[in-house]
Amino acid sequence: MHPYDAMSSAFTVAHGRRHGLTRWDLESALFERPFHGLRAPRHTEADEHPAATEQMAIIRAARHFTAHMNDHEFFSHSTAALLWGVPLPRLGRTEVHVSVLAPHRAPRGSGVRGHQLAARAVRLVHHSELGLALTDPATTWALLGHELRHPYDLVAAADAFVRVDRMPGPGSRVIRPALASIADLRRAIPPGRRGVLALREALGRVRVGSASRMETWMRLTVVDAGLPEPVLDHDVYDALGRFLGCVDGAYPFARVALEYEGDHHRTDERQWQRDIVKHDDLARAGWRVIRLTREQVFGQPGRLAARVRDALRASAR
């Protein structure tokens, strides 16, 4: 095996030398330097969306850091949230949050943000799929209280933790249970934790059923505009009991549906075809579907609320 083939993930410089890499190899453009004393195969990011690019870079850096991670260290804060698959806004930095329990000293170094946490306020788990030590879902959310600036994003992170993935329609079944319950999140907010007021306010707005950060923003935008709160992850049936589809948000009393159209609805041909059939079926059953994009959710909240308000008024007439 060529020595390059053995270096498929992050490794220490000493390990690379033992596998036949020369000093010139280790300093070449073939490898990036995620942390002091580490090398990793250079990665070319294919996703051009800034937030996705940044988040993938953080996840990749966390995996690299494990090459010289101490047994008492673990990932926390936004790094742990991304490892749990929680959608976050663009953070503006790619440093990795690594924590220890007192009295251990917090790690230091370029690309690392170290924390020393009190054992009484932290629960740790070993993520079986990732093979990484990190804070449990509820603790992770509580640590985001002073890191996420917009209150909607704190709610969106909690929504992701309590979401139950399911197969919609007749005989609905759970695909993946929630990572945490709302009660778990409440217990993770001990007195004195930074951001406790933001956490308590956000907790009252958490709902089970939001499938993405954008869906949470959509819901909170219409509610804060004085409109009724939509039902999330709603299965729609026609008068004969035929399943028409599941919609992101719904006002069943008015037959108004809210659908967030992410990029995959446009680029995935099979998803696009399913959307066409579903929306045609909903229209024939008397439903009005309001389709929303990223730009409308984040950039035009007033227009979003106005469209929903107009639809509800039209239904009442």
Contacts in CASP RR format, 6 or more apart in sequence:
PFRMAT RR
TARGET T0000
AUTHOR 0000-0000-0000
METHOD contacts of the structure
MODEL  1
MHPYDAMSSAFTVAHGRRHGLTRWDLESALFERPFHGLRAPRHTEADEHP
AATEQMAIIRAARHFTAHMNDHEFFSHSTAALLWGVPLPRLGRTEVHVSV
LAPHRAPRGSGVRGHQLAARAVRLVHHSELGLALTDPATTWALLGHELRH
PYDLVAAADAFVRVDRMPGPGSRVIRPALASIADLRRAIPPGRRGVLALR
EALGRVRVGSASRMETWMRLTVVDAGLPEPVLDHDVYDALGRFLGCVDGA
YPFARVALEYEGDHHRTDERQWQRDIVKHDDLARAGWRVIRLTREQVFGQ
PGRLAARVRDALRASAR
3 16 0 8 1.000
3 19 0 8 1.000
3 20 0 8 1.000
3 21 0 8 1.000
3 25 0 8 1.000
4 21 0 8 1.000
4 25 0 8 1.000
4 30 0 8 1.000
6 19 0 8 1.000
7 16 0 8 1.000
7 19 0 8 1.000
7 21 0 8 1.000
7 31 0 8 1.000
7 39 0 8 1.000
7 40 0 8 1.000
7 41 0 8 1.000
8 41 0 8 1.000
9 40 0 8 1.000
9 41 0 8 1.000
9 63 0 8 1.000
9 64 0 8 1.000
9 67 0 8 1.000
10 34 0 8 1.000
10 38 0 8 1.000
10 39 0 8 1.000
10 40 0 8 1.000
10 63 0 8 1.000
10 64 0 8 1.000
10 65 0 8 1.000
10 66 0 8 1.000
10 67 0 8 1.000
11 19 0 8 1.000
11 38 0 8 1.000
11 39 0 8 1.000
11 40 0 8 1.000
11 67 0 8 1.000
12 37 0 8 1.000
12 38 0 8 1.000
12 39 0 8 1.000
12 67 0 8 1.000
12 68 0 8 1.000
13 26 0 8 1.000
13 37 0 8 1.000
13 38 0 8 1.000
13 39 0 8 1.000
16 26 0 8 1.000
16 39 0 8 1.000
17 23 0 8 1.000
17 26 0 8 1.000
25 31 0 8 1.000
26 39 0 8 1.000
29 42 0 8 1.000
30 41 0 8 1.000
30 42 0 8 1.000
31 39 0 8 1.000
31 40 0 8 1.000
31 41 0 8 1.000
31 42 0 8 1.000
32 39 0 8 1.000
32 40 0 8 1.000
32 41 0 8 1.000
32 42 0 8 1.000
32 43 0 8 1.000
33 39 0 8 1.000
34 40 0 8 1.000
34 60 0 8 1.000
34 61 0 8 1.000
34 64 0 8 1.000
34 65 0 8 1.000
35 61 0 8 1.000
35 64 0 8 1.000
35 65 0 8 1.000
35 68 0 8 1.000
35 109 0 8 1.000
35 110 0 8 1.000
35 111 0 8 1.000
35 112 0 8 1.000
36 109 0 8 1.000
36 110 0 8 1.000
37 68 0 8 1.000
38 64 0 8 1.000
38 65 0 8 1.000
38 67 0 8 1.000
38 68 0 8 1.000
40 60 0 8 1.000
40 64 0 8 1.000
43 60 0 8 1.000
45 53 0 8 1.000
45 56 0 8 1.000
45 57 0 8 1.000
47 53 0 8 1.000
47 56 0 8 1.000
50 90 0 8 1.000
51 88 0 8 1.000
51 89 0 8 1.000
51 90 0 8 1.000
54 90 0 8 1.000
54 91 0 8 1.000
54 92 0 8 1.000
54 94 0 8 1.000
55 82 0 8 1.000
55 88 0 8 1.000
57 94 0 8 1.000
58 78 0 8 1.000
58 79 0 8 1.000
58 82 0 8 1.000
58 91 0 8 1.000
58 94 0 8 1.000
58 95 0 8 1.000
58 96 0 8 1.000
59 82 0 8 1.000
59 83 0 8 1.000
61 94 0 8 1.000
61 95 0 8 1.000
61 96 0 8 1.000
61 111 0 8 1.000
62 75 0 8 1.000
62 79 0 8 1.000
62 82 0 8 1.000
62 83 0 8 1.000
62 96 0 8 1.000
62 132 0 8 1.000
63 132 0 8 1.000
65 96 0 8 1.000
65 98 0 8 1.000
65 112 0 8 1.000
66 132 0 8 1.000
69 98 0 8 1.000
69 133 0 8 1.000
70 107 0 8 1.000
72 100 0 8 1.000
72 101 0 8 1.000
72 104 0 8 1.000
73 98 0 8 1.000
73 99 0 8 1.000
73 100 0 8 1.000
73 104 0 8 1.000
73 107 0 8 1.000
73 133 0 8 1.000
74 80 0 8 1.000
74 98 0 8 1.000
74 99 0 8 1.000
74 100 0 8 1.000
74 124 0 8 1.000
74 132 0 8 1.000
74 133 0 8 1.000
74 134 0 8 1.000
74 135 0 8 1.000
75 83 0 8 1.000
75 96 0 8 1.000
75 97 0 8 1.000
75 98 0 8 1.000
75 99 0 8 1.000
75 132 0 8 1.000
75 133 0 8 1.000
75 134 0 8 1.000
75 135 0 8 1.000
76 97 0 8 1.000
76 98 0 8 1.000
76 99 0 8 1.000
76 115 0 8 1.000
76 117 0 8 1.000
76 122 0 8 1.000
76 134 0 8 1.000
76 135 0 8 1.000
76 139 0 8 1.000
76 140 0 8 1.000
76 143 0 8 1.000
77 97 0 8 1.000
77 99 0 8 1.000
77 113 0 8 1.000
77 115 0 8 1.000
77 135 0 8 1.000
77 140 0 8 1.000
77 143 0 8 1.000
77 144 0 8 1.000
77 147 0 8 1.000
78 88 0 8 1.000
78 91 0 8 1.000
78 97 0 8 1.000
78 144 0 8 1.000
78 147 0 8 1.000
78 148 0 8 1.000
79 96 0 8 1.000
79 97 0 8 1.000
79 98 0 8 1.000
79 134 0 8 1.000
80 97 0 8 1.000
80 134 0 8 1.000
80 135 0 8 1.000
80 140 0 8 1.000
80 143 0 8 1.000
81 88 0 8 1.000
81 140 0 8 1.000
81 141 0 8 1.000
81 144 0 8 1.000
81 157 0 8 1.000
82 88 0 8 1.000
83 127 0 8 1.000
83 130 0 8 1.000
83 132 0 8 1.000
83 134 0 8 1.000
84 127 0 8 1.000
84 134 0 8 1.000
84 137 0 8 1.000
84 140 0 8 1.000
84 160 0 8 1.000
84 161 0 8 1.000
84 179 0 8 1.000
85 160 0 8 1.000
86 140 0 8 1.000
86 157 0 8 1.000
86 160 0 8 1.000
86 161 0 8 1.000
87 156 0 8 1.000
87 157 0 8 1.000
87 160 0 8 1.000
87 212 0 8 1.000
87 213 0 8 1.000
88 148 0 8 1.000
88 153 0 8 1.000
88 157 0 8 1.000
88 213 0 8 1.000
89 148 0 8 1.000
89 150 0 8 1.000
89 153 0 8 1.000
89 213 0 8 1.000
94 111 0 8 1.000
95 111 0 8 1.000
95 112 0 8 1.000
95 113 0 8 1.000
96 111 0 8 1.000
96 112 0 8 1.000
96 113 0 8 1.000
97 113 0 8 1.000
97 114 0 8 1.000
97 115 0 8 1.000
98 106 0 8 1.000
98 107 0 8 1.000
98 112 0 8 1.000
98 113 0 8 1.000
98 114 0 8 1.000
98 115 0 8 1.000
99 106 0 8 1.000
99 114 0 8 1.000
99 115 0 8 1.000
99 116 0 8 1.000
99 117 0 8 1.000
99 122 0 8 1.000
99 135 0 8 1.000
100 106 0 8 1.000
100 107 0 8 1.000
100 114 0 8 1.000
100 115 0 8 1.000
100 116 0 8 1.000
100 117 0 8 1.000
101 116 0 8 1.000
101 117 0 8 1.000
101 118 0 8 1.000
101 119 0 8 1.000
101 122 0 8 1.000
102 116 0 8 1.000
102 117 0 8 1.000
102 118 0 8 1.000
102 119 0 8 1.000
104 116 0 8 1.000
105 116 0 8 1.000
106 114 0 8 1.000
106 115 0 8 1.000
106 116 0 8 1.000
107 114 0 8 1.000
108 114 0 8 1.000
120 190 0 8 1.000
121 139 0 8 1.000
121 142 0 8 1.000
121 190 0 8 1.000
121 193 0 8 1.000
122 135 0 8 1.000
122 139 0 8 1.000
123 135 0 8 1.000
123 136 0 8 1.000
123 138 0 8 1.000
123 139 0 8 1.000
123 188 0 8 1.000
124 133 0 8 1.000
124 134 0 8 1.000
124 135 0 8 1.000
124 136 0 8 1.000
124 139 0 8 1.000
125 133 0 8 1.000
125 134 0 8 1.000
125 135 0 8 1.000
125 136 0 8 1.000
126 132 0 8 1.000
126 133 0 8 1.000
127 133 0 8 1.000
127 134 0 8 1.000
134 140 0 8 1.000
135 143 0 8 1.000
136 180 0 8 1.000
137 161 0 8 1.000
137 179 0 8 1.000
137 180 0 8 1.000
137 184 0 8 1.000
138 161 0 8 1.000
138 180 0 8 1.000
138 184 0 8 1.000
138 185 0 8 1.000
138 187 0 8 1.000
138 188 0 8 1.000
139 188 0 8 1.000
140 161 0 8 1.000
141 157 0 8 1.000
141 158 0 8 1.000
141 161 0 8 1.000
141 180 0 8 1.000
141 185 0 8 1.000
141 188 0 8 1.000
141 199 0 8 1.000
142 185 0 8 1.000
142 188 0 8 1.000
142 189 0 8 1.000
142 190 0 8 1.000
142 193 0 8 1.000
142 199 0 8 1.000
144 154 0 8 1.000
144 157 0 8 1.000
145 154 0 8 1.000
145 193 0 8 1.000
145 194 0 8 1.000
145 195 0 8 1.000
145 196 0 8 1.000
145 198 0 8 1.000
145 199 0 8 1.000
145 202 0 8 1.000
146 194 0 8 1.000
146 195 0 8 1.000
146 198 0 8 1.000
148 154 0 8 1.000
148 157 0 8 1.000
151 198 0 8 1.000
151 201 0 8 1.000
151 202 0 8 1.000
152 216 0 8 1.000
152 217 0 8 1.000
152 220 0 8 1.000
153 213 0 8 1.000
154 198 0 8 1.000
154 199 0 8 1.000
154 202 0 8 1.000
155 202 0 8 1.000
155 205 0 8 1.000
155 206 0 8 1.000
155 216 0 8 1.000
155 220 0 8 1.000
156 210 0 8 1.000
156 212 0 8 1.000
156 213 0 8 1.000
156 216 0 8 1.000
156 217 0 8 1.000
158 182 0 8 1.000
158 185 0 8 1.000
158 202 0 8 1.000
158 203 0 8 1.000
158 206 0 8 1.000
159 206 0 8 1.000
159 207 0 8 1.000
159 208 0 8 1.000
159 209 0 8 1.000
159 210 0 8 1.000
159 215 0 8 1.000
159 216 0 8 1.000
160 179 0 8 1.000
160 210 0 8 1.000
160 213 0 8 1.000
161 178 0 8 1.000
161 179 0 8 1.000
161 180 0 8 1.000
161 185 0 8 1.000
162 178 0 8 1.000
162 179 0 8 1.000
162 180 0 8 1.000
162 181 0 8 1.000
162 182 0 8 1.000
162 185 0 8 1.000
162 206 0 8 1.000
162 207 0 8 1.000
162 208 0 8 1.000
163 178 0 8 1.000
163 208 0 8 1.000
163 209 0 8 1.000
163 210 0 8 1.000
163 211 0 8 1.000
164 174 0 8 1.000
164 176 0 8 1.000
164 177 0 8 1.000
164 178 0 8 1.000
164 208 0 8 1.000
164 209 0 8 1.000
165 174 0 8 1.000
165 175 0 8 1.000
165 176 0 8 1.000
166 172 0 8 1.000
166 173 0 8 1.000
166 174 0 8 1.000
166 175 0 8 1.000
166 233 0 8 1.000
167 173 0 8 1.000
167 175 0 8 1.000
168 233 0 8 1.000
168 235 0 8 1.000
168 243 0 8 1.000
168 245 0 8 1.000
168 246 0 8 1.000
169 235 0 8 1.000
169 243 0 8 1.000
169 245 0 8 1.000
169 246 0 8 1.000
170 243 0 8 1.000
172 235 0 8 1.000
178 208 0 8 1.000
182 203 0 8 1.000
182 206 0 8 1.000
182 208 0 8 1.000
185 203 0 8 1.000
185 206 0 8 1.000
186 203 0 8 1.000
189 196 0 8 1.000
189 199 0 8 1.000
189 200 0 8 1.000
189 203 0 8 1.000
193 199 0 8 1.000
205 220 0 8 1.000
207 219 0 8 1.000
207 232 0 8 1.000
208 232 0 8 1.000
209 232 0 8 1.000
209 233 0 8 1.000
210 216 0 8 1.000
210 219 0 8 1.000
210 232 0 8 1.000
210 233 0 8 1.000
211 233 0 8 1.000
211 248 0 8 1.000
212 260 0 8 1.000
214 260 0 8 1.000
214 262 0 8 1.000
214 292 0 8 1.000
214 294 0 8 1.000
214 297 0 8 1.000
214 298 0 8 1.000
215 232 0 8 1.000
215 248 0 8 1.000
215 249 0 8 1.000
215 260 0 8 1.000
217 297 0 8 1.000
217 298 0 8 1.000
218 248 0 8 1.000
218 249 0 8 1.000
218 258 0 8 1.000
218 260 0 8 1.000
218 292 0 8 1.000
218 297 0 8 1.000
218 304 0 8 1.000
219 229 0 8 1.000
219 230 0 8 1.000
219 232 0 8 1.000
219 249 0 8 1.000
221 297 0 8 1.000
221 301 0 8 1.000
221 302 0 8 1.000
221 304 0 8 1.000
221 305 0 8 1.000
222 229 0 8 1.000
222 230 0 8 1.000
222 258 0 8 1.000
222 304 0 8 1.000
222 305 0 8 1.000
222 308 0 8 1.000
223 229 0 8 1.000
225 301 0 8 1.000
225 302 0 8 1.000
225 305 0 8 1.000
225 308 0 8 1.000
225 309 0 8 1.000
226 305 0 8 1.000
227 305 0 8 1.000
227 308 0 8 1.000
227 309 0 8 1.000
227 312 0 8 1.000
228 251 0 8 1.000
228 312 0 8 1.000
230 249 0 8 1.000
230 250 0 8 1.000
230 251 0 8 1.000
230 258 0 8 1.000
231 249 0 8 1.000
231 250 0 8 1.000
231 251 0 8 1.000
231 252 0 8 1.000
232 248 0 8 1.000
232 249 0 8 1.000
233 246 0 8 1.000
233 248 0 8 1.000
233 249 0 8 1.000
234 246 0 8 1.000
234 247 0 8 1.000
234 249 0 8 1.000
234 250 0 8 1.000
234 252 0 8 1.000
234 257 0 8 1.000
235 243 0 8 1.000
235 245 0 8 1.000
235 246 0 8 1.000
236 243 0 8 1.000
236 244 0 8 1.000
236 245 0 8 1.000
236 246 0 8 1.000
236 247 0 8 1.000
236 250 0 8 1.000
236 257 0 8 1.000
236 282 0 8 1.000
236 285 0 8 1.000
236 287 0 8 1.000
237 243 0 8 1.000
237 244 0 8 1.000
238 244 0 8 1.000
238 281 0 8 1.000
238 285 0 8 1.000
239 285 0 8 1.000
244 278 0 8 1.000
244 281 0 8 1.000
244 282 0 8 1.000
244 285 0 8 1.000
244 287 0 8 1.000
245 278 0 8 1.000
245 281 0 8 1.000
245 282 0 8 1.000
247 257 0 8 1.000
247 258 0 8 1.000
247 259 0 8 1.000
247 282 0 8 1.000
247 289 0 8 1.000
248 257 0 8 1.000
248 258 0 8 1.000
248 259 0 8 1.000
248 260 0 8 1.000
249 257 0 8 1.000
249 258 0 8 1.000
249 259 0 8 1.000
250 256 0 8 1.000
250 257 0 8 1.000
250 258 0 8 1.000
251 257 0 8 1.000
251 312 0 8 1.000
251 315 0 8 1.000
254 311 0 8 1.000
254 312 0 8 1.000
254 315 0 8 1.000
254 316 0 8 1.000
255 285 0 8 1.000
255 286 0 8 1.000
255 287 0 8 1.000
255 288 0 8 1.000
255 315 0 8 1.000
256 287 0 8 1.000
256 288 0 8 1.000
256 290 0 8 1.000
256 308 0 8 1.000
256 311 0 8 1.000
256 312 0 8 1.000
256 315 0 8 1.000
257 282 0 8 1.000
257 287 0 8 1.000
257 288 0 8 1.000
257 289 0 8 1.000
257 290 0 8 1.000
258 289 0 8 1.000
258 290 0 8 1.000
258 292 0 8 1.000
258 308 0 8 1.000
259 275 0 8 1.000
259 279 0 8 1.000
259 289 0 8 1.000
259 290 0 8 1.000
259 291 0 8 1.000
259 292 0 8 1.000
260 292 0 8 1.000
260 293 0 8 1.000
260 297 0 8 1.000
261 275 0 8 1.000
261 291 0 8 1.000
261 292 0 8 1.000
261 293 0 8 1.000
262 293 0 8 1.000
262 294 0 8 1.000
264 271 0 8 1.000
265 271 0 8 1.000
265 272 0 8 1.000
265 275 0 8 1.000
266 272 0 8 1.000
279 289 0 8 1.000
279 291 0 8 1.000
282 289 0 8 1.000
283 289 0 8 1.000
288 311 0 8 1.000
288 314 0 8 1.000
288 315 0 8 1.000
290 307 0 8 1.000
290 308 0 8 1.000
290 311 0 8 1.000
292 304 0 8 1.000
296 303 0 8 1.000
296 304 0 8 1.000
297 304 0 8 1.000
END
